[in-house]
């Protein structure tokens, strides 16, 4: 009904037919932006109206997607985890990632992090799925143990259909980073947090598959720096405890105990 009114207003103002159908508007983001621009031109850009039309557009998109199977490329970016529960006696866990999507399983066991409750993973995992009916994507944090066998630290499951058929999620240009609690079947308490985000790119039949952008999440390289500290003088150095009221003053500076530096000693100083 509202779309009919918009067409009539456009017809009266420009003496021509409205340039888009609802199907065309839902076909791409660029079409949606052009549609919003036209609403602004005909003074129909009221916030509530635009939000309503967006909802209608996404409802139409989702309805069409639910009626057909859509192949999509799926990217899971796992950045890090923190506060992971320990599965070792007397030390932290040695975590690594185990990702399951349907019958496909990817293990990053070779890159486990030794005694690390807050590991930086910075890993990309890629899959191909079909919507609707995609299996959940499961992220498991495992504890490496070469002697007694690996243990589950905790896991979380992501409903991909929920993301794919969400108009609000699809409308986001950059997908949000998710902070996901992981759990173990032995307790209802969280066993840590995994940070990650998802990208889902539909592949149109009969067209060349669109190349999915890959974000560089490699950690920044470790750089060596030289720190120089210049000590010019001292003031009001206490001399308590010395019968003559003087002190043999020197300065010691260090970042850790392995690399201590000291100045020369100024003997019998009275105030520094």
Rosetta blueprint (number, residue, H / E / L):
1 X L
2 X H
3 X H
4 X H
5 X H
6 X H
7 X H
8 X H
9 X H
10 X H
11 X H
12 X H
13 X H
14 X H
15 X L
16 X L
17 X L
18 X L
19 X L
20 X L
21 X L
22 X H
23 X H
24 X H
25 X H
26 X L
27 X L
28 X L
29 X H
30 X H
31 X H
32 X H
33 X H
34 X H
35 X H
36 X H
37 X H
38 X H
39 X H
40 X H
41 X H
42 X L
43 X L
44 X L
45 X L
46 X L
47 X H
48 X H
49 X H
50 X H
51 X H
52 X H
53 X H
54 X H
55 X H
56 X H
57 X H
58 X H
59 X H
60 X H
61 X H
62 X H
63 X H
64 X H
65 X H
66 X H
67 X H
68 X L
69 X L
70 X E
71 X E
72 X E
73 X E
74 X E
75 X E
76 X E
77 X E
78 X E
79 X E
80 X E
81 X E
82 X E
83 X L
84 X L
85 X L
86 X L
87 X L
88 X E
89 X L
90 X L
91 X E
92 X L
93 X L
94 X L
95 X E
96 X E
97 X E
98 X E
99 X E
100 X E
101 X E
102 X L
103 X L
104 X E
105 X E
106 X E
107 X E
108 X L
109 X H
110 X H
111 X H
112 X L
113 X L
114 X L
115 X L
116 X L
117 X L
118 X L
119 X L
120 X E
121 X E
122 X E
123 X E
124 X E
125 X E
126 X E
127 X E
128 X E
129 X E
130 X E
131 X E
132 X L
133 X L
134 X L
135 X L
136 X L
137 X E
138 X E
139 X E
140 X E
141 X E
142 X E
143 X E
144 X L
145 X L
146 X L
147 X L
148 X L
149 X L
150 X L
151 X E
152 X E
153 X E
154 X E
155 X E
156 X E
157 X E
158 X E
159 X L
160 X H
161 X H
162 X H
163 X H
164 X H
165 X L
166 X L
167 X H
168 X H
169 X H
170 X H
171 X H
172 X L
173 X L
174 X L
175 X L
176 X L
177 X L
178 X E
179 X E
180 X E
181 X E
182 X E
183 X E
184 X L
185 X L
186 X L
187 X L
188 X L
189 X L
190 X E
191 X E
192 X E
193 X E
194 X E
195 X E
196 X E
197 X E
198 X E
199 X E
200 X E
201 X E
202 X E
203 X E
204 X L
205 X L
206 X L
207 X L
208 X L
209 X L
210 X L
211 X L
212 X L
213 X L
214 X L
215 X L
216 X L
217 X L
218 X L
219 X L
220 X L
221 X L
222 X L
223 X L
224 X L
225 X L
226 X L
227 X L
228 X L
229 X L
230 X L
231 X L
232 X L
233 X L
234 X L
235 X L
236 X L
237 X L
238 X L
239 X L
240 X L
241 X L
242 X L
243 X L
244 X L
245 X L
246 X L
247 X E
248 X E
249 X E
250 X L
251 X L
252 X E
253 X E
254 X L
255 X L
256 X L
257 X L
258 X L
259 X L
260 X L
261 X E
262 X E
263 X L
264 X L
265 X L
266 X E
267 X E
268 X E
269 X E
270 X L
271 X L
272 X L
